[in-house]
Structures are given as C-alpha cells and as structure tokens.
Amino acid sequence: MIRNGLIAAAALALAACSGTKGDNALDIPEVQKGDISEQTMKEVVKELASDAFEGRMPGSAGEEKTVAYLTKRFEEAGLQPGNNGSWVQDVPLVEITGKDYAPLTITGDGIDLSYEFSNDWVAVTYREDAATSVEDSDLVFVGYGINAPERDWNDYEGVDVKGKTVVILVNDPDFATDSLEGPFNGKAMTYYGRWTYKFEEAARQGAAAALIIHDTAPASYGWNVVESSWTGPQAYAQRGENAPPLTMMNGWVQKEIGRAILKAAGKDLDELTALARTKGFKPVSLGLKASTSFRNDVRTFASQNVIGILPGTDAPDEYVMHTAHWDHLGHCTPAPDGDDICNGAVDNATGTAALVALAEAHAKAGAPRRSLVFLAVTAEESGLLGADYYAANPVFPLAQTVGGINIDAILVAGPAKDVTVVGPGKSQLDKFLDAALNAGGRVATPNPSPEAGYYYRSDHFAFAKRGVPMLYVDGGQDLVEGGREAGEAIEADYRKNRYHGPKDEYDENWDWSGVMADLQLFYGIGRMMAMSTSWPNWVDGDEFKATRDESCAAAEAGC
C-alpha cells in the first residue's frame, strides 16, 4: 500500500502511464510492408498439421516434435532464444484421462433415467484422483450460475449447494437481446458467460458437480465440439498447496437431455430459462438425485512454451508480443471414416506458422528499436494454460511489455475487404490497427458474434487481464469474391464440419492470398509498435485499465 509522501509519486506515475504516454502523445510511425514468405506459411502449416504430429497434444510425442520443429524454424528465422538462453519455458501440467464411465443416472420419486456417456453427456474431473464417484447428489438448477456482486446478481442466493450437483445454462442472462445494452453487456458475452467461470463458481460454492446444459446458439458451437473436446486426455495446470477448491466433476449434457431431466422434476426448460434471465432469480431444487462414476489415469508432466526474440536496437528492454498457441486436441472422436487425429490445421497451425513467417520478415528488415517477442504457447485448448503460466511467470516483465498481437486460427478463405476485430474499442492499440488498415485499403468490422465471448477464449486474455494491451484480429468475412454471404458460408462450414474435429486438415488447394494480406496487417502493427516511443493503454472505463495503471505506477522501468 502506498502512503504519505509516496502518494504524489504514484499519482505522477499514473499520469505518465495514462496521460503523457496516452492518446494525446501517441507516436504512430509510418506503416511498413514486410517481405513475408507464403512458402513458409505453407511449409509450417503442412508440417504441423500432418498425422506425424498426432494432433499436437501437450505431453505427447506430438509435442516433442512440435517444440523441436518450432525451435528449428525460429532459429532459422533469425531469432534468439527467448528464455535466458533457452528456447523453451516449462509449464507444469497434469493430464487426466477419464475411462470406464458409468451412465449418468437421474432418480427420484418414480423417476429412473439413464444417459450414455459421450452421446448424451460428457464430464471430467479436475482432481488428481484415481476414481471419481458422484452418488445420489441432489440436483439444483442455478440459472446461469453467476455470482456478480458488482452487478447485484447472485444465482446462488438463498441456497446451499455443498455436496450437490448444480445444473447451469450456457452464456449470460441477456444473451438473447439484440443490443449491447443490459446487465451483462447485452448480447456480448462477459466472462461470466464462459464455461470456465461457471465451473470455478460452482466450486467456490462447494458443489460436488456441475453440469452445463449445452445449446448451440449461446455456446457458439455444436455438441460435436463438446464431445470431441471433453473426451480423452485432458490437460490442466498442476495445483499448488493453496489452490482453490474443486468440484468432483464438471461436464455438459445435451440440450434435450437437460430438458428431459427438468421435465422429470416437473419443470420446463424454456420457462426456467426465462426466469433465469430476470434479476432476482432464485435457484430451484429439483427433487432429483444424480449418480455416476468413472476412473482416471493421471500423470504429471512439463509441457513447453516456445519463445524467440529479436532484440531491439534502442530500447531492447521494451517488448512487443506476438502470441499463438501451437497445441491442439491430439487423438479425438473419430470421423465416420475412422480418422481420429484432430490435426488442427486452421486451429492453430496457421497462427503458429504466422509467428515463424513474421519473425522471418522482421529479421530480414532488421531489428526495430524495441524487442519483438514471438511466443508459441501450449495448452490453449485446455483453458489458455500456457499463456496464463507465462503471464503469471513472465520472462519479460509485463510492465515493460508494450502490448501485443494474438493470432488464432486464420481461416483460409481468400482475400477480404475487411478484418474482424474481436473486442474493438478497448485500447489505444486500435490507433495502430487503424493506420495499418488504411495503408492496406481495408476496414475493421466489429466481431459479428459478440455473444460467443471470443475475447475471453484465446491466449491474449491471459495478458489482458493482467493489464497488457492486446489486439485480437481475425480474417474478414466480406470477401472480394462473393462478399459477406460467401464469407459467412465458409465460416459456418468450418464451424460445422472441421472445427475441433478430424477434418481440420491441410489442403493443397487453399488460396493463401487472404492470409498473406492478414499477415501484412500483423506485420505493420507489430513494426509500428516496435518503432514507436508510446505506451498504449486501455481506454478509460475499460475493465483492464486499472490493472495496467497499477502495474505502471509500481514499475521502475517501462510504462
């Protein structure tokens, strides 16, 4: 805590971070074009997405190949090892593989329902236990499972769920609205709508288990994605001695299964959903009990982030980040043809390849005044674990990290007139983005699906929540050939048929021109940030600004 004479110094430091280094003094250099290799993109994506890498699951032989390959490509690109002489940062993880699942049974007065694992429901445990058993656990419907005092909202108010199983709706209470106005930002998902939050809150409330009722629209993906992602080996961060509490089991049920369970309790899913959207909703005890069991294979291991750096010339201790996750799902639910490798060509061999191609281009152009960091993180698919570990244990101090660009799943769809900005209007990095877009004759389109909560679903979030301004920009949907209709169709096809499935594979016939235009945009933004003398901040009122200001006030160097 700052006291007495230090208050004035802190105030000056805060002013420096949000005033003289803020919008009025923003130094935006001229946009530069990079010599970015399309051949590099093709080579790296094809290699990482090949069956030889087995879907790049953390802790597998596929990880060993991935880390070795990225290290080689980073070095050849002209980078230096980014972690005190090492190319890697160890990330301590635990892998838990559930097996021998008993059916999920729901019992009550005259009620005896049984549901098959995978088809009807999925679940895992975050506990490092050899066996998991939920027996005759009382079911309680808790609406959206949110406890947000600052919004005067508590879906757990008046009920003790210790030892019980909570049933939860996906997304936020005002998901179905057409505007961005409402207690939870209207149709734009907040962090309270993410499944990660819902399971965390259930554990804080002492629940034995938590089951989310899946619904395609508010989840933004189908049951096939849930089934593929929540079966087989699951990676988690290793837990310390003072780790927060955990439920015994977290999982999902198909929407119609959830409807049937509520009907057995004499309730209607649609009616309860409508009630859950209203302030003052009270949880509903269902008078039913849930039971299931399964066994777990548990192993601990160290996965690895791969880090390369192009040291700056004049300000080498100021850093511009480029992030992408190298991992994917490994072996997953087989396709009808028996293919069970989730190759992750788009998600996220493309973003990982972009790190290599951008590093090559920056090295060819010569080092800028600030250092450029290229961070390929592990275990994004398991909950941003690699990025979160780095941000909690940064190699380069966060107060000396100017900002960054996150690259996740570049859909290969041909050239577009626009780009999709996820989380627009949050930080002064938008000024750099605008300059790069103007130079390329393109425009920014706000995320057309704010209800999907994409800003909380990729690696930049681990940095943003700790105050570091980060941009997350996807390819556009207003295609040069076919317009927005064609772009939306390609996006829908990918989500339905390839996302988190075995058919996300490299295609020799891909048109790379749109991807290369996106990479020119990323290059221009990164180069401007690295040549600038400014320290961009979050805009006034943004949820992350106070954290950045506090970080800057406490730092001896940097922002």
C-alpha positions as CSV (number, residue, x, y, z in Angstrom):
1,M,0.0,0.0,0.0
2,I,1.3,3.5,-0.9
3,R,1.3,6.0,1.9
4,N,2.2,9.6,2.8
5,G,4.9,11.1,0.5
6,L,4.7,8.2,-1.9
7,I,1.2,9.1,-3.0
8,A,2.3,12.1,-5.0
9,A,4.9,10.0,-6.8
10,A,2.4,7.3,-7.6
11,A,0.0,9.9,-8.9
12,L,2.7,11.2,-11.2
13,A,3.5,7.7,-12.4
14,L,-0.2,7.0,-13.1
15,A,-0.4,10.3,-15.1
16,A,2.7,9.3,-17.1
17,C,1.0,6.0,-18.0
18,S,-2.4,7.3,-18.9
19,G,-1.6,10.9,-19.7
20,T,1.7,12.0,-21.3
21,K,2.1,8.4,-22.7
22,G,-1.6,8.3,-23.6
23,D,-3.7,9.1,-26.6
24,N,-2.6,12.8,-26.9
25,A,1.1,11.8,-27.2
26,L,0.6,8.6,-29.2
27,D,3.5,8.1,-31.6
28,I,2.4,6.1,-34.6
29,P,5.2,5.6,-37.1
30,E,4.7,5.1,-40.8
31,V,3.3,1.7,-41.8
32,Q,5.9,-0.6,-43.3
33,K,5.4,-3.6,-45.6
34,G,7.2,-6.8,-44.8
35,D,8.8,-9.4,-47.0
36,I,6.6,-12.3,-45.7
37,S,7.0,-15.7,-47.2
38,E,3.9,-17.6,-48.4
39,Q,6.1,-20.6,-48.9
40,T,7.0,-20.5,-45.2
41,M,3.3,-20.5,-44.3
42,K,2.6,-23.5,-46.5
43,E,5.5,-25.4,-45.2
44,V,4.9,-24.9,-41.5
45,V,1.1,-25.4,-41.6
46,K,1.5,-28.6,-43.7
47,E,4.2,-30.0,-41.3
48,L,2.4,-29.1,-38.0
49,A,-0.9,-30.4,-39.3
50,S,0.5,-33.7,-40.6
51,D,-0.5,-37.0,-39.0
52,A,3.1,-37.4,-37.8
53,F,2.4,-34.7,-35.2
54,E,-0.6,-36.7,-33.9
55,G,-2.7,-33.5,-33.3
56,R,-0.1,-31.8,-31.2
57,M,-1.5,-32.8,-27.8
58,P,0.6,-31.4,-24.9
59,G,2.6,-34.1,-23.2
60,S,2.6,-36.4,-26.2
61,A,5.2,-37.4,-28.8
62,G,3.5,-34.8,-31.0
63,E,4.5,-32.1,-28.6
64,E,8.2,-33.2,-28.7
65,K,8.1,-33.0,-32.5
66,T,6.3,-29.6,-32.4
67,V,8.7,-28.0,-30.0
68,A,11.8,-29.3,-31.8
69,Y,10.4,-28.1,-35.2
70,L,9.4,-24.6,-33.9
71,T,12.8,-24.2,-32.2
72,K,14.5,-25.0,-35.5
73,R,12.2,-22.7,-37.5
74,F,12.6,-19.8,-35.0
75,E,16.4,-20.1,-35.1
76,E,16.4,-20.3,-38.9
77,A,14.2,-17.2,-39.0
78,G,16.9,-15.2,-37.2
79,L,15.5,-15.1,-33.7
80,Q,17.5,-15.7,-30.5
81,P,16.4,-18.0,-27.6
82,G,13.9,-16.0,-25.6
83,N,14.2,-17.5,-22.1
84,N,17.6,-16.6,-20.7
85,G,19.4,-18.7,-23.4
86,S,16.7,-21.3,-23.7
87,W,14.1,-21.6,-26.5
88,V,11.5,-23.0,-24.0
89,Q,9.7,-22.3,-20.8
90,D,8.5,-25.3,-18.9
91,V,4.8,-25.3,-18.0
92,P,3.9,-27.8,-15.2
93,L,0.7,-29.7,-16.2
94,V,-1.2,-32.7,-15.2
95,E,-3.0,-35.0,-17.7
96,I,-6.2,-36.7,-16.6
97,T,-7.9,-39.3,-18.8
98,G,-11.3,-40.5,-17.8
99,K,-12.4,-44.0,-18.6
100,D,-14.9,-46.7,-17.8
101,Y,-17.7,-44.2,-17.5
102,A,-20.9,-45.5,-15.8
103,P,-24.2,-44.0,-17.2
104,L,-25.4,-40.7,-15.7
105,T,-28.5,-41.8,-13.8
106,I,-31.2,-39.4,-12.5
107,T,-33.5,-40.8,-9.9
108,G,-36.4,-39.5,-7.8
109,D,-39.9,-40.4,-6.8
110,G,-41.0,-42.7,-9.6
111,I,-38.1,-41.4,-11.8
112,D,-35.3,-43.6,-13.1
113,L,-33.4,-42.1,-16.1
114,S,-30.1,-43.3,-17.6
115,Y,-27.9,-41.5,-20.1
116,E,-25.0,-42.7,-22.1
117,F,-21.6,-41.0,-21.9
118,S,-20.4,-39.1,-25.0
119,N,-23.7,-39.2,-26.8
120,D,-25.8,-37.7,-24.1
121,W,-23.4,-36.2,-21.6
122,V,-19.7,-35.7,-21.0
123,A,-17.7,-34.9,-17.9
124,V,-14.2,-34.8,-16.4
125,T,-12.6,-34.3,-13.1
126,Y,-10.0,-31.6,-12.4
127,R,-9.0,-33.6,-9.3
128,E,-5.9,-35.8,-9.5
129,D,-7.9,-38.8,-8.2
130,A,-7.8,-42.4,-9.4
131,A,-11.5,-42.6,-9.3
132,T,-14.5,-40.2,-9.4
133,S,-17.8,-41.0,-7.9
134,V,-21.0,-38.9,-7.6
135,E,-23.6,-40.7,-5.7
136,D,-27.2,-39.6,-5.0
137,S,-26.2,-35.9,-5.4
138,D,-29.2,-33.6,-5.1
139,L,-29.8,-31.6,-8.3
140,V,-30.2,-27.8,-8.1
141,F,-31.0,-25.6,-11.1
142,V,-28.9,-22.3,-10.6
143,G,-29.8,-20.5,-13.8
144,Y,-26.6,-19.0,-15.4
145,G,-24.5,-19.9,-12.3
146,I,-23.4,-16.3,-11.8
147,N,-22.4,-14.6,-8.6
148,A,-21.5,-11.0,-9.5
149,P,-21.9,-8.6,-6.5
150,E,-20.8,-5.6,-8.6
151,R,-23.8,-6.2,-10.8
152,D,-26.1,-7.1,-7.9
153,W,-26.7,-10.6,-9.3
154,N,-26.4,-13.9,-7.5
155,D,-27.8,-17.1,-8.9
156,Y,-26.8,-18.9,-5.8
157,E,-28.6,-16.7,-3.3
158,G,-30.6,-18.5,-0.7
159,V,-29.4,-22.0,-1.4
160,D,-26.6,-24.2,0.0
161,V,-25.2,-26.3,-2.8
162,K,-22.5,-28.0,-0.8
163,G,-22.3,-31.6,-1.9
164,K,-24.9,-31.1,-4.6
165,T,-24.9,-31.1,-8.4
166,V,-25.7,-27.7,-10.0
167,V,-27.4,-27.5,-13.4
168,I,-26.4,-24.4,-15.3
169,L,-27.3,-22.6,-18.5
170,V,-24.7,-21.6,-21.0
171,N,-23.7,-17.9,-21.7
172,D,-25.2,-14.8,-20.0
173,P,-28.7,-13.8,-18.9
174,D,-29.1,-11.2,-21.6
175,F,-27.6,-13.3,-24.4
176,A,-30.8,-13.2,-26.5
177,T,-31.0,-9.4,-26.7
178,D,-30.3,-7.6,-30.0
179,S,-28.3,-4.8,-28.5
180,L,-25.1,-4.4,-26.4
181,E,-27.1,-2.9,-23.5
182,G,-28.1,-5.0,-20.5
183,P,-26.9,-6.2,-17.1
184,F,-24.3,-8.4,-18.8
185,N,-23.5,-6.2,-21.8
186,G,-26.5,-7.4,-23.8
187,K,-25.7,-10.0,-26.5
188,A,-21.9,-9.5,-25.9
189,M,-20.7,-12.3,-23.6
190,T,-18.9,-11.3,-20.5
191,Y,-16.5,-13.6,-18.6
192,Y,-19.5,-14.7,-16.5
193,G,-20.8,-16.4,-19.6
194,R,-17.8,-18.6,-20.1
195,W,-17.9,-22.2,-19.0
196,T,-14.6,-21.8,-17.2
197,Y,-16.1,-19.2,-14.9
198,K,-19.3,-21.3,-14.3
199,F,-17.2,-24.3,-13.1
200,E,-15.0,-22.1,-11.0
201,E,-18.0,-20.5,-9.3
202,A,-19.7,-23.9,-8.7
203,A,-16.5,-25.0,-6.9
204,R,-16.4,-21.8,-4.8
205,Q,-20.0,-22.5,-3.8
206,G,-19.0,-26.0,-2.7
207,A,-20.9,-28.0,-5.3
208,A,-19.9,-31.7,-5.8
209,A,-20.6,-31.5,-9.5
210,A,-21.6,-29.1,-12.2
211,L,-23.5,-29.8,-15.5
212,I,-24.0,-27.2,-18.2
213,I,-27.0,-27.6,-20.5
214,H,-25.5,-27.3,-24.0
215,D,-27.3,-25.1,-26.5
216,T,-25.7,-24.5,-29.9
217,A,-26.5,-20.8,-30.4
218,P,-25.4,-19.4,-27.0
219,A,-22.4,-21.8,-26.8
220,S,-21.4,-20.8,-30.4
221,Y,-20.6,-24.4,-31.3
222,G,-22.4,-27.7,-31.6
223,W,-22.4,-30.8,-29.5
224,N,-19.8,-32.4,-31.7
225,V,-17.3,-29.8,-30.4
226,V,-18.2,-30.5,-26.8
227,E,-18.0,-34.3,-27.3
228,S,-14.6,-34.1,-29.1
229,S,-13.1,-31.6,-26.7
230,W,-14.3,-33.2,-23.4
231,T,-13.4,-36.8,-24.1
232,G,-9.9,-38.4,-24.0
233,P,-6.9,-36.9,-22.3
234,Q,-7.4,-33.5,-20.6
235,A,-4.5,-31.2,-19.5
236,Y,-4.7,-28.9,-16.5
237,A,-2.4,-26.7,-14.6
238,Q,-0.7,-28.5,-11.7
239,R,-2.3,-27.4,-8.4
240,G,-0.3,-25.8,-5.6
241,E,-0.8,-26.3,-1.9
242,N,-3.1,-23.3,-1.5
243,A,-5.1,-23.9,-4.7
244,P,-8.8,-23.0,-4.7
245,P,-11.4,-25.8,-4.1
246,L,-12.6,-28.0,-6.9
247,T,-15.8,-29.9,-7.7
248,M,-15.5,-33.6,-8.1
249,M,-16.9,-33.5,-11.6
250,N,-17.6,-30.9,-14.3
251,G,-19.5,-31.6,-17.5
252,W,-22.2,-30.9,-20.1
253,V,-25.5,-32.5,-21.1
254,Q,-27.2,-32.3,-24.5
255,K,-30.0,-29.7,-24.5
256,E,-32.7,-32.3,-24.9
257,I,-31.3,-34.3,-22.1
258,G,-31.4,-31.3,-19.9
259,R,-34.9,-30.7,-21.0
260,A,-35.9,-34.2,-20.1
261,I,-34.2,-34.0,-16.6
262,L,-36.1,-30.8,-15.8
263,K,-39.4,-32.3,-17.1
264,A,-38.9,-35.3,-14.7
265,A,-38.7,-32.7,-12.0
266,G,-42.0,-31.2,-13.1
267,K,-40.2,-28.1,-14.7
268,D,-40.0,-26.7,-18.1
269,L,-36.6,-25.7,-19.6
270,D,-37.9,-22.7,-21.5
271,E,-39.8,-21.4,-18.6
272,L,-36.8,-21.7,-16.2
273,T,-34.6,-20.1,-18.8
274,A,-36.9,-17.1,-19.0
275,L,-36.9,-16.8,-15.2
276,A,-33.1,-17.1,-15.0
277,R,-32.8,-14.1,-17.3
278,T,-34.6,-11.9,-14.7
279,K,-32.9,-10.1,-11.9
280,G,-33.8,-11.7,-8.5
281,F,-34.0,-15.2,-9.9
282,K,-33.9,-17.8,-7.2
283,P,-32.3,-21.2,-7.6
284,V,-34.6,-24.2,-7.9
285,S,-34.1,-27.5,-6.1
286,L,-35.3,-30.2,-8.5
287,G,-36.1,-33.1,-6.0
288,L,-33.9,-35.4,-8.1
289,K,-30.5,-37.1,-7.5
290,A,-27.6,-37.6,-9.9
291,S,-25.2,-40.5,-9.9
292,T,-22.2,-41.7,-12.0
293,S,-18.7,-42.8,-11.7
294,F,-15.5,-43.2,-13.7
295,R,-11.8,-44.0,-13.3
296,N,-8.9,-41.7,-14.2
297,D,-5.4,-42.2,-15.5
298,V,-3.3,-39.4,-14.0
299,R,0.2,-38.3,-14.9
300,T,2.1,-35.1,-14.3
301,F,4.5,-33.6,-16.9
302,A,6.0,-30.4,-18.0
303,S,4.8,-29.0,-21.3
304,Q,6.6,-26.2,-23.0
305,N,6.1,-22.7,-24.4
306,V,8.5,-21.8,-27.2
307,I,10.0,-18.3,-27.0
308,G,12.1,-16.5,-29.5
309,I,13.2,-12.8,-29.5
310,L,14.5,-10.3,-32.0
311,P,16.3,-7.9,-29.6
312,G,15.6,-4.2,-30.2
313,T,18.3,-1.6,-31.1
314,D,17.5,1.4,-28.9
315,A,15.0,0.0,-26.3
316,P,15.8,-3.7,-26.0
317,D,14.1,-3.8,-22.6
318,E,10.8,-2.8,-24.1
319,Y,8.8,-5.7,-25.6
320,V,6.2,-6.2,-28.3
321,M,4.5,-9.6,-28.0
322,H,3.2,-11.9,-30.8
323,T,1.3,-14.9,-29.4
324,A,-0.2,-18.1,-30.9
325,H,-0.9,-21.5,-29.5
326,W,0.8,-24.5,-31.0
327,D,-1.3,-27.2,-29.4
328,H,-4.4,-29.0,-30.5
329,L,-6.5,-32.0,-29.3
330,G,-4.4,-35.0,-30.3
331,H,-6.5,-38.1,-30.9
332,C,-10.2,-37.3,-30.7
333,T,-13.6,-38.6,-31.5
334,P,-13.2,-40.4,-34.9
335,A,-14.9,-39.2,-38.1
336,P,-17.1,-41.6,-40.0
337,D,-14.1,-42.8,-42.0
338,G,-12.3,-43.7,-38.8
339,D,-9.8,-40.8,-38.8
340,D,-9.2,-39.9,-35.1
341,I,-6.4,-37.3,-35.4
342,C,-7.5,-33.7,-34.8
343,N,-4.8,-32.2,-36.9
344,G,-5.7,-28.6,-36.2
345,A,-4.5,-27.1,-39.5
346,V,-6.5,-23.9,-39.2
347,D,-6.6,-24.1,-35.4
348,N,-3.9,-23.3,-34.9
349,A,-1.1,-24.4,-37.2
350,T,-1.9,-21.2,-39.2
351,G,-1.3,-18.9,-36.2
352,T,1.9,-20.8,-35.3
353,A,3.2,-20.6,-38.8
354,A,2.4,-16.9,-38.8
355,L,4.8,-16.5,-35.9
356,V,7.6,-18.1,-38.0
357,A,6.8,-16.1,-41.1
358,L,6.5,-12.8,-39.3
359,A,9.8,-13.5,-37.4
360,E,11.5,-14.1,-40.8
361,A,10.1,-10.8,-42.2
362,H,11.1,-8.7,-39.2
363,A,14.6,-10.2,-39.1
364,K,15.0,-9.5,-42.8
365,A,14.0,-5.9,-42.3
366,G,16.5,-5.5,-39.4
367,A,15.7,-5.2,-35.7
368,P,13.4,-2.3,-34.7
369,R,14.1,0.0,-31.7
370,R,12.1,-2.2,-29.3
371,S,12.4,-6.0,-29.0
372,L,10.0,-8.3,-30.7
373,V,8.9,-11.5,-28.9
374,F,7.4,-14.5,-30.5
375,L,5.6,-16.8,-28.1
376,A,4.1,-20.1,-29.1
377,V,2.2,-21.3,-26.1
378,T,1.0,-24.7,-25.1
379,A,-2.4,-25.9,-23.8
380,E,-4.7,-23.2,-25.1
381,E,-7.3,-25.8,-25.8
382,S,-7.2,-26.8,-22.2
383,G,-8.0,-23.3,-20.9
384,L,-5.2,-21.0,-22.0
385,L,-2.8,-22.8,-19.6
386,G,0.4,-22.0,-21.4
387,A,-0.4,-18.3,-21.9
388,D,-1.6,-18.0,-18.3
389,Y,1.5,-19.6,-17.0
390,Y,3.7,-17.3,-19.0
391,A,1.7,-14.2,-17.9
392,A,1.9,-15.3,-14.3
393,N,5.6,-16.1,-14.6
394,P,6.8,-13.7,-17.4
395,V,10.2,-13.9,-18.8
396,F,9.9,-10.3,-19.8
397,P,8.2,-8.0,-17.2
398,L,4.7,-7.2,-18.1
399,A,5.2,-3.5,-17.1
400,Q,7.9,-3.5,-19.8
401,T,5.6,-5.2,-22.4
402,V,4.2,-2.5,-24.6
403,G,1.4,-4.7,-25.9
404,G,0.9,-7.4,-28.4
405,I,-1.0,-9.2,-31.2
406,N,-2.6,-12.6,-30.8
407,I,-3.0,-14.9,-33.8
408,D,-5.5,-17.7,-33.5
409,A,-7.0,-19.8,-36.3
410,I,-6.6,-17.9,-39.6
411,L,-9.4,-19.3,-41.8
412,V,-8.1,-19.7,-45.3
413,A,-10.9,-18.1,-47.3
414,G,-9.4,-15.9,-49.9
415,P,-8.9,-12.1,-49.8
416,A,-11.4,-10.0,-47.8
417,K,-12.2,-6.3,-47.8
418,D,-12.3,-6.2,-44.0
419,V,-10.9,-7.8,-40.9
420,T,-12.9,-8.9,-37.9
421,V,-11.8,-7.1,-34.7
422,V,-12.6,-9.1,-31.5
423,G,-13.0,-6.6,-28.7
424,P,-12.9,-3.3,-30.6
425,G,-12.7,0.0,-28.8
426,K,-10.9,-1.4,-25.7
427,S,-7.4,0.1,-26.0
428,Q,-5.3,2.6,-27.9
429,L,-3.8,-0.2,-30.0
430,D,-6.8,0.4,-32.2
431,K,-4.9,3.5,-33.4
432,F,-2.1,1.3,-34.7
433,L,-4.7,-1.1,-36.2
434,D,-6.5,1.8,-38.0
435,A,-3.2,3.0,-39.5
436,A,-2.4,-0.4,-40.8
437,L,-5.9,-0.9,-42.2
438,N,-5.8,2.4,-44.0
439,A,-2.4,1.6,-45.6
440,G,-3.8,-1.7,-46.9
441,G,-7.1,-0.3,-48.1
442,R,-9.2,-2.4,-45.7
443,V,-11.7,-1.7,-42.9
444,A,-12.4,-3.1,-39.5
445,T,-15.6,-5.0,-38.8
446,P,-16.6,-5.5,-35.2
447,N,-17.0,-9.1,-34.1
448,P,-20.3,-10.2,-35.6
449,S,-20.8,-12.7,-32.8
450,P,-20.1,-10.8,-29.5
451,E,-22.3,-13.4,-27.8
452,A,-19.7,-16.0,-28.4
453,G,-17.2,-14.3,-26.0
454,Y,-14.2,-14.8,-28.2
455,Y,-12.3,-12.1,-26.3
456,Y,-12.1,-14.5,-23.4
457,R,-11.3,-17.6,-25.4
458,S,-7.8,-17.1,-26.7
459,D,-4.3,-16.5,-25.3
460,H,-4.3,-12.7,-25.3
461,F,-6.8,-12.8,-22.4
462,A,-4.1,-14.1,-20.1
463,F,-2.2,-10.9,-20.8
464,A,-5.2,-8.5,-20.9
465,K,-6.5,-9.5,-17.5
466,R,-3.1,-8.6,-16.1
467,G,-3.2,-5.2,-17.8
468,V,-1.1,-5.7,-21.0
469,P,-3.0,-4.2,-24.0
470,M,-3.5,-6.9,-26.7
471,L,-5.1,-7.0,-30.1
472,Y,-7.1,-9.9,-31.4
473,V,-7.9,-9.6,-35.1
474,D,-9.4,-12.4,-37.3
475,G,-9.7,-12.6,-41.0
476,G,-12.6,-10.7,-42.6
477,Q,-15.9,-12.1,-43.9
478,D,-16.6,-9.5,-46.6
479,L,-14.8,-11.4,-49.3
480,V,-13.6,-9.8,-52.5
481,E,-15.3,-12.7,-54.4
482,G,-18.8,-13.4,-53.0
483,G,-19.0,-10.7,-50.4
484,R,-20.2,-11.2,-46.9
485,E,-22.6,-14.1,-47.9
486,A,-19.6,-16.1,-49.1
487,G,-17.5,-15.3,-46.1
488,E,-20.3,-16.3,-43.7
489,A,-20.8,-19.6,-45.5
490,I,-17.2,-20.5,-45.3
491,E,-17.1,-19.7,-41.6
492,A,-20.3,-21.7,-41.0
493,D,-18.9,-24.7,-42.9
494,Y,-15.7,-24.7,-40.9
495,R,-17.6,-24.5,-37.6
496,K,-19.9,-27.3,-38.6
497,N,-17.6,-29.7,-40.3
498,R,-14.0,-29.1,-39.2
499,Y,-13.6,-27.1,-36.1
500,H,-12.2,-29.3,-33.3
501,G,-12.7,-32.3,-35.5
502,P,-10.5,-34.7,-37.5
503,K,-11.2,-32.8,-40.8
504,D,-9.4,-29.7,-39.9
505,E,-6.6,-30.7,-42.2
506,Y,-4.1,-29.0,-44.6
507,D,-5.5,-28.5,-48.2
508,E,-3.1,-28.2,-51.1
509,N,-5.7,-26.2,-53.0
510,W,-6.0,-23.4,-50.4
511,D,-6.0,-19.8,-51.6
512,W,-3.4,-18.1,-49.4
513,S,-3.8,-14.6,-50.7
514,G,-6.2,-13.5,-47.9
515,V,-4.0,-15.0,-45.2
516,M,-1.0,-13.1,-46.6
517,A,-2.9,-9.8,-46.6
518,D,-3.7,-10.5,-42.9
519,L,-0.1,-11.2,-42.2
520,Q,0.9,-7.8,-43.8
521,L,-1.6,-6.2,-41.4
522,F,0.0,-8.0,-38.4
523,Y,3.5,-7.1,-39.6
524,G,2.6,-3.4,-40.0
525,I,1.1,-3.2,-36.5
526,G,3.9,-5.1,-34.8
527,R,6.5,-3.0,-36.6
528,M,4.8,0.3,-35.7
529,M,4.5,-0.7,-32.0
530,A,8.2,-1.7,-32.0
531,M,9.3,1.6,-33.6
532,S,7.1,3.8,-31.5
533,T,8.0,5.6,-28.3
534,S,4.5,5.4,-27.0
535,W,3.0,3.2,-24.3
536,P,-0.6,2.5,-25.4
537,N,-3.1,2.0,-22.6
538,W,-6.7,0.7,-22.3
539,V,-9.3,3.3,-22.8
540,D,-11.0,5.0,-19.8
541,G,-13.6,2.7,-18.3
542,D,-12.2,-0.5,-19.7
543,E,-12.2,-3.5,-17.3
544,F,-8.4,-3.9,-17.6
545,K,-7.2,-0.2,-17.3
546,A,-6.9,-0.1,-13.6
547,T,-4.7,-3.1,-13.6
548,R,-2.4,-1.6,-16.2
549,D,-2.2,1.7,-14.3
550,E,-1.3,0.0,-11.1
551,S,1.4,-2.0,-12.9
552,C,2.8,1.1,-14.5
553,A,2.8,3.0,-11.2
554,A,4.8,0.3,-9.5
555,A,7.3,-0.2,-12.3
556,E,10.8,1.4,-12.2
557,A,11.1,1.0,-16.0
558,G,8.7,0.5,-18.8
559,C,5.2,2.1,-19.0
